[in-house]
């Protein structure tokens, strides 16, 4: 029997296909979010690097490009944050809620403080989780849906088990709360399999990196096209700006040189304390990108892409990339205006130590 793609969550959100674009930090800008929504999916703009006063302009840029529903992604990990930084994160989420987007998608933290405010404004709260226990806690807090993230996911990884083990367990544990799947899903067969296991949709990140609309360096896009699942590695190497947060990236010069040195701990790694080039933050500020720092290489990154943390999911898909690399402009720039430089803060991808991704 053929499976229906218009799941109950699709009908609730008013979208045609149960496909979310993960809010991959600055890589998921207004162009990508709008393109996914215009195609019938649910676009999500990465907003973790935008402070509250910049949030309305970011959301307005998406609305200039689509009249379809879309969401905003914000990282809420506040471990080791000062009270000031915690307040900034709360203000970010409140600003997204006040803009009345269709949903605010949260990651790496407790969604409970935001649920009542969101529902009061008619906004859904969706949280990405990595375990059954986290999913149960989220459902008990009143969230509208949960994204179950498997260990196959690219970027920062909350999950510790395969999505194919985690997904049915989460569906069973929190039903009737809708569940989406994230991690290593890259084609129609993967989508169909998740629906068969009870998911009401998927959240894809790596699958969209190689699209024209993703605000990423062309060389990073090419690595995604050329790589296979075996080229990815789950690690905690890129801990500058966001420590104690495992991530899946492509093997590169940084990883190879660290391995060749015997995998030394932080403080003793090759090239530590040096810059790999200039990186434009979501705020528009151009900063030195420290070696071993998180982030996605933007189009104007001026360093060697093989030292950057090229995030990618472990996927067995054999399908071609979302769009051909032959169509990528040589030095792409965003078609949306970047906000003026903002105060850098500890919580950034933003600057998470002293940044942003939720790749699925």
N, C-alpha and C positions, 0 to 999 in steps of 0.2 A: 504493500500500500504506500502511495506517495505521501511524503510528509509535508505538512503545511509550514510555510515560512512566516506567515503573518501570525506570530505568536500573540498571546494575550498582552504581553508587554509592548509589542508593536502597536497594537490597537490602543493601548493606554497612552502611549507617547505620540501617536499619530504619525508613525513612520512605516515605510513599506517593507523594509528588510531588517531582520534582527542582527544588524551589524553595527557595532559601536567602533569609532576610532578612539584608541587610547589617547589620553591627554599627555603626550610625550614631551612635556616641557615646551621650550620654544620651538621644537620641531613641529609641534601641532599648533600652528598659528591660525589666524582667521581664514587664510586661503584653504588650508586642508580641512578645517572643521566645516566650512561652508560647502566645500566640494562633496564631502561625504553626505552631508544632510541633503544637498540638492540631488544626489544620486539615489536618495531614498533610505539611506542609513541614518545613524545618529552621530553627527560630528561632535567632537569634544575639543575645546581649545585649552591648551595648557596654560595655567594662570599662576602657578606657584611663584614665579619671579616678578609678579605684578603686585605692588602694594595696593591697598584699598582705594586710594585716590586715583589710581590708574586703571582700576577694574572697569568702570563704566565705559571708558574709551575703547578698551580692548573688546568688550562685548558689543559695543556699537559697530565696531569694524566687522564683526561676524554678521551682524544684522544688515549691514550694507550689502552683503554678498548672498544672503539667503533669507527667505521668509519661513523656512522650515524649522522644526524644533532642533535644538542643539544644547549641549551641556558645557560646564566649566569644570576643569579638574584642578584640585588643590591638594598638595601634600600637607598633612596635619601632624606629622611626627614632631613632637615637642619635647622629646627626651633631651635633658641637659639644657633646655632653653631657660633664659631669664624670664622673669615675669613680663618684661617689656616685649620680648620676642613672642611669648605666648599670646599676648594681647594683639600683636600685629597679625598673627595667624587668624585669630578670631575675627579681626576686622576684615581680613581678606575674604573669609567665608561669608560674613555678613554682607559685604559689598556685592558679592556674586548673587546672594539670595535677594537682595534689594533690587537687583536688575531683573528679577523674575525670569531667569532662564528656565528651560524645561527641567533641568536637573543639575545638581551639584554633585560631582563624583569625587569622593574623598579617598585617601590612601594613607596607610601606615599610621593609624591612630584610632582614637575613640570617637565615633560619630555622634554619640549621645548628646553632647552640648549643643548640637546644631539642628537637631530634628524638629523641635517645637517651633523654632524661629522659621525654619524653611516651610513647614506645613502652614504656618500662619500666613505666609506670602504665596501659597499655592505652588511651592517649589518642591520637587522630589529630592530626597537624599539617597544616594547610592554609594556604597562603600566597597572597596576591593579588599578581600581578606585572603589569608593563606592557610587557614585551618578550619576545621569544623567548630571548634570552641569559639574562635573569633566570629564565625558566622552566626552562631547561636547568640552571642552577646550583642551583635549588631542587630539581629532580628528583634531581640528583646527590647532594644532601644527605640524601635519603631521605624527603622529605615524602610524605604520603599522597594529596594532591591539590593542584591548582593552580587558582587563579581568574585567568583572563586578563581584564584590565581594559582596555577600549577608551577612546579619548579622549572618547567620548560621555558617560562617567560623570559623575555629579554629585558634589559634595564634592571631596575631594582626589583628584587624578588622576595616577596613575603612568604610564598609557598615553599614547602619542604618536601612535598610528595607530588607525584605525577597528576596532571589535571584529570586523567582518565580514572584515577582512584579517588581524588578529592571531589570531583564534580558530583557524582551520584550520592556520595555521603553527605555533602552539603544540601543537595536538593531534598533528600529524605529528612535531614535534621531540622530544616526551617520551613518546610512547606506549610502554608501556600505562598510564602514570600518568594517572588521571582528571583531566579538565579541565572547569571550569565557566566560564561566560561572564558578564561584568559590563559594564554601560555602555549606557544607552539602550534597554534591553529592558523593555517595559511591558505586553505582552499575550501571548495564546496563540500568535499568529502568530510573534512574536519568539522565544518559547520553542521552538516547533517548528523554526524556522530554525536555531537553535543546535544542537539535537539532530541535525539533518540535516548539520551541519558537524562532527559528532563530539563535541560537548560532552556531558557526562553530567548537566548541570544548569545553572541560572542563579542568580546572586546579585543580588537586587533591593533597591534602597534607596529611590529617589524614589517608586516605586510604592506603598510602604507609609507614606509621610509623611502622606498624607491619611486615614489610618485612625484610628479612635477610640483605639486602643491606643498610638499613637506619642506620646511625651512631648514635644510641640511646641506652640508658640503657635497658637491658632486662626487668626490672621491669616496665619501662614506656611502653614498647611494650605490656606487659601483662595487664596493666591498660586499654590500648586501646581495647584489645580483650574482656576484662571482662565488660567494661562500656556500658551504653546505652545513648541515647540522653539526658535523664533527668539528667545525671551525670555531664553535662557541665554547665558552668555558664559564662555569659558575665560580665566582671568586669574591674576595673582599679587598682586592688590590687598590681600587680607586676609592680611597676613604677620605681624601681631602675634601672638605665642604660638607660631607655627610658620612660620618664614621658609623661602624657597626650596622651596616645595611648591605647585605649580600646583593650581588648583581651579576647578570650574565652578559658577557661581552665577546667580541671576536678576538681571537688570538692576534697579537700584533707585536711590534718592536718592544713596547713597554713590557708586555708579558714575557716575551722571549728573553729579554735582558735580565729580568727579575728571576726567571727560572735558571738562567745560566749562572747567576750569582748565588744560587743555592736557596732561593726563596727567603731572603732575609726579612726580618720584621720591619715595621714602620720605623723610620729614623735611620735605617741602615741600607735602604734600597738604592739601586743605581739612579743617579741623577736627581735624587730627592732634593727639593728646595729650588729647583730650576723651573723655568717657564718653557712650555712647549709651543708658545705663540700667543697671539692676541685673540681673545674670544669676546664676542658681543653678548652681553647678558640680556635677559628679557626686558630689562629696564632701558636698554639702548646704550648702556655704558660699556665702553671697550676696556677690558681688563686683561692683565696677564693671566694665562691659564696655567696653573701649577701642574707639574707632572704628578700623576696619581690623583688628580681632582676629577669629580664627576662632570657630566654634561654631555650635550650633543654638539658636534662640530657644526657651527653655522656656515652659511655659504661664503662669508668673508673671512673665515679662519685662515690665518697666514702661515701656519706651521705645518709640520709633517703629520698627515692624518694617521700615520701608523703609530704615533705616540698618544693619540686620543682614545678615550674609552668608547669604542664603537659598539654600541649596545645592539644585541640581536637575540632573537629567540631560537631555541632548539626546535626545529620543525622538520618533519619528514615530507613536507609537501614537495611535489615535483613540478608544480605549476610555474609559469613564467612570472616575472615581477609585475607589479601593478601597472607600470608603464615602462616603456623602453628607455634605456639610458641614452639612446641616441637622440632623444628629444630634450635632454636637459641642457639648459643654457650654461655656458662656460662659467659665468660668475653671477649666479642668480641673486636677486635682492628681493626683499619682501615687497609686496604690492600694498601693504598697509603701513601707515606711519608708526614708527616706534615711539613710545612715550619719551619724554625727557628723562635724563639720568636721575635715578632716585638714590636715596641713601642705601648703601649696601648694608645688609644685615646678616646676622648669624644664620638665619633660617633660609638663606638663599641657596638654592641652585644658583638662587638668591645668595648664597654663601653659607652653607650649612655647617660651618665649624667655627670658629673664631672670633640649594642648587636645583634641574628638576626633571623627574621622569616617572612615568607609570606605564612603561611600555608593556604591552600584553603579548 
